[in-house]
């Protein structure tokens, strides 16, 4: 009887119990894949948006929740005069409930600025000027809201005409509703205030000079933070909190899987005392008995990891179809996340099997054969 045969025989001795244990691990790993995949997907979407728009530096308030706290838009005028700055455009962005959609990105942008330039018209037209009471919808936003050019849309207390549908070339842009800055300031009650200043630097400004410009902007405008666009995800407190919450919630689910595997392996050791006694009597070393139990628990971890990756991917695929989520993010479910999730599952299996493996190695052959 080969070592592998003994491992698989042990797992299939109680197929229902083994299956439920694998499912318990799979649920925890599925949570890891779903939550971490969505968090990293949102981060990737934001980075893609900044690259598409051509933003080099983001200036925002240090305070705020999901969106930074608004500040006086006169900051942009001071930034434009600074050495190394090619242009600076103001943006007011909020997450709002719009008609039947529970949460959407609504963005007011400085009219005529470069933040409008990346849009490609799919249907309709762009607003004629900053005073026209009209908006444009990204392709995903139009699909979620079931709107077309010429339709009316209610945002807060204002009604607007949909001038056009645009392709913003990133998930965040395509899921947004965009209007001129003065209109959105009026509707949202933030007259003269914005929560982002998007800065373009002069061509060929090096990383050190860009970092120095960020420091100069912060010194000139106390209370504001200037960050290179490429560093936004890594330095944002909101992103760090979201990442930490996704991992901590996932690991709680994984901890439940650890208890399930440990319980299964302890029951297996108890039920197989006679078999373990025979193996010891036949000359198996205690270290080999430990390896047997650890391999069985690792195998359950591996199976749970594979099933969990598939379960997490399926969950996210279904979740992003809901109107409240669609258009806000695109999950990042790559091979790196899948491999990491399976490795976590195998580690869970091994850790869960340590105590049962130690218990099995301490069995006395004579007592085990009697019981």
N, C-alpha and C positions, 0 to 999 in steps of 0.2 A: 504494500500500500504506500503510494508516494505521499510526500508532504503536502502537495497541492490537493490531492484527493482527500486527505484528512481535513484540510481547510474548508473545501466546498461541502464536504459531508456534514461538517459542523454547522455551516450556515443553513443548509437545507433540512437540518433535523427538525426545525420548527419554522417552516416557510412563512406562516402568517406573522409570527412574532418578528422574524427577520425583515419581512416586507414592511411592517409598520415602523420598525426602527429606521429602516432606510428612508421611509417617507418622512419621518420626523426630521432626519438630517436634511432631506431635500427641501422641506419647508424653510428651514433656517438659511440654507444656501440660496434658495430662491429669493428670499428677502434681501440677501447680500447683493445678488445680481440685479434685482429690480431697483432697489433704492440707490445703490452706488452707481448703477448704469444711468439712472435718470439724473442724478446729481452731476455726474461727469458730462452727461449729454448736454445739460443746461450750460455748464461752463464752456463746453466746446462751441455751443451756439452763440454765446456772447462773444467769444474770441473771433468766431467767423464774422459776426456782425461788424466788429470794430475793423477787421481787415478789409471787408467789402466797402465800408463807408470811407476808409482811408484816414482813420483817426490815429494820431501818434501819442497824444497825452489826454487823459481824462481828468478833469477838475471837478470835484464834488465836495459836499459837506462831510465832515467826519461823523456826524450824527445822523440818525434815521433808522428806519426798519428795513423793509424789503427794498424801498427806494430811499435814497439819501434825502435829508431835510432840505427844503428849498432855501435859496439865498438870493441876494439882489443881483439882477442880471447886468448891472453896471460893471461887474467884475470882468466881463468879457472885453469891454473897452480897454481896460487897463492891461489885460493880457495881450491884446493885439499890438500894443505899443512896445512890447518887450523884444529884446534882441533874440533872434532865432525862431520867432513865431511867424509863420506865413499867413495863417488865418485862425480865427476862433469863432465858433458858432454855438449859440445857446440852445438848450433843449430842456423842456419840461416833460417828464415821463411819469406816468402813474399806472398802477394796476387797478382797473375798474370793472365793475359788472356792467355789461352792455347788453341790453335787451335780454335775450334768452341765454346768453353766454355768461357764466358765473364770474369769470376772470379773464380779462384781456389787457394787453399792453396798449395804452393810448399815449401818443407822443405828439407834443407840439414843438415844431422846429422853426428856427429862425428862417424867415422867408428869403429865398435867393441864396442861401448858404450851401456849402458843399454837401451837407447831410441829405439834400434832396437829389443829388446828382446820380446816385447809384440806381435809382428806380428805373425799371424798364416797363413801359406801359403795356399791359395785356389787353385792356379794354377801357374805353372812355377817354378821359383827358386828365391833366393836372389842373388844380385850381388856377384861376386867372391871376389872382393877386392875394396878398395877405389878408384882405378884408372879406373876401368871398366866403360865405358860410357853407363851405363844402369840405369834404375829407376824401382821402384815398385809402383804400383797404389793400393790405397784402393779400396774396392769392389764398393763403390758408385762412385768414380772417374772413374773407369773402365767402369761402366755402362753409366755415363754421356758422356764420350769421345768415347764410343763404341770401346774400345781397348781390346786386348788379348795378352798374352805372345808371344813375337816374333815380335810384331808390332813395328813401329817406331813412335816417338812422337817428335814434335817440341816445344822446350821451349826456349823463347827468341831467341838468334841466334844459339842455339845448337840443334843438332838432337841426340836423344837417343833411345836405344832399350829398350823395356819393358821386363824386366827380369821375373817379376812375378806379380801376383795379391794377395793381402794380406787382411786379416781381422784384423783390428786394434782394434776391440772391443769397439769403441766409434764412434760417428758420425763424429767428427772432423778428427780422424785418417782415417776413411774409405773414407772420401772425399778428402784426400790429395794425392799429388804426392811426393814421398820420394826418395832422392838420397844421395850419400855420400857428406859430407860437402865440401871437396876440389872441387868437380865438380860443385856444385851449386855456390860456391864462384867465380869460373872462369867464369861461364855463366852470373852471375848477376853483375860482376864487383866489388865484395866485398872481394877481396883476403885478407886473414888474419883477417877478421872481422866477427862478429856474432851479433845477437841481443838477444840471450837468453843463459844463462848458467843454466842448470838443475842440481840441487844438490840433492843427496841422503845423508841423515844423518846416523850416526851410529845407530844400533838398540837401542830401548828404550830411545832415547833422548827425554826428557820431553818437554812440551810446553814452559816453562820458559827458558830452555836451548836453544831451537830452536830460540826463540825470541832474546836471547842474541847473538846467532850465526849470525842472520840476521843483527843485529846492528854492529857486528864485521866486517862482509863482507862489509857493507856500509862504515865503517870507513876506511877500508883498500883500498877501491876502490871508491874514491870521484866521484860523478856524477852518480853512479849506485844505483839501489834500489833493496834490497833483501826482498822478501815477502814470508811468508809461503804459500804453494800451496792452502790451504783451504781458505786463505784470499785474493787470487788474484782478485776474482770478486768484493769483497767489497771495495778494495783499488784502483783498476785500474781506472784511470781517463777516459779511453775510455769507459769502461762499465758504469760508472756513467753518462757520457754524453749521451750514447745511451739510457740508461734508462730514463733520464730526457727528451730527445727528443721524445721518444715514448709516454710518459705520456702527455707532453705538446701538442703534435700534436693531441692526442686523445681527450684531454679536450677542444681543440678548436672546434672539431666536436661536442662534447657534448654541448658546449655553443650554437651552432646553434639549437640543439634540444630543449634547454631551451626556446629560443625565439619562436619556433614553438608551444610548449605546451602553453606558456603564451598567444599567439595570439588566439589559439583555445579556451582556457577557457574564455578569455575576450569576444569573439564572442558568446560563449555559454551563458554567463551571460546576455549579451545584448538581445539575442533572447528569453531568458527564464524569462524575468522580470515579465511577467504576472504570470507564474507558481510559481516563488519565492514569489510574492505578496500573492498568494493564500495560500502557505505553512505558511507564516508569519501570515496571518489572521486566519489560523486554529490553531495557537498556537505554531508553531515551533520557538524555540529560535534562535537568530541570530548566536550563537555559533554553532548550529546544521547546519545552512545553510552554514557556513564556512567549517564545517567538510564534508558536502556533496561535495562541490567543490574540497576540498583538496583530498578527497577519489577518485573522478573521475580523477583528474590529476595524483594521485599516481597509479591508475589502468592502465592508459595509459603508465606511466613510467614502470610499471612491464611488461606489454605486450611488450613494446619496448625493454626492457632488455632481455626477453626470445628470441624474434626474433633476436635481435642483437648478442647474444651469438651464436646462430645457424648460422647467417650470417658470423660472424667473423671466426668461426671454418671452415665453408665451404671455405671461401676466403683463409685462410692459407693452407688448404688441397690442394687446386688447385695451390696456389703459389709455394709450395715446389716441385711441379712436373716440374717447369721450369728448364732448364739446368743451368741457371745462379745462381740458388738458391739451387738446389738439391745437397746434400752432404756437404753444408756449415753449416746447422743447422737443428735441429729437434724441432719444436715448442713445448712449454710446456703449453698444454691446459688442466689444471687440474680442479677439482671441486672448488678449492679455487678461481681461477681466474673467473670462471663462476659465483659463488655466489657474489664475489666482484663487478662484472660488473652489475649484476641485482640490487644489493643494490645501486650502483651509479645511475642506471636508475630510481629507485624509488625515490631517493633523488632529482634527476632532476625534476621528476614529482611534488613532494611536493613543492620544491622551486619555480617552475614555477607557481604553483597554489596559492601562498600566496597572491599576489596582486589581482587577480580575486576574490579570496575568501573574501578578505577584502571589495572589491567593492560590492560584492553581499550582504554582511551583513549590508551594509550601506543603502540599498534600503529602501524607505518608502513604507509600504504596500499599502497605498491609491494611491500614485503616480504610483507604479508598476501595480496595478490593472487597472488603467486608461490607461496605455501604453502598 
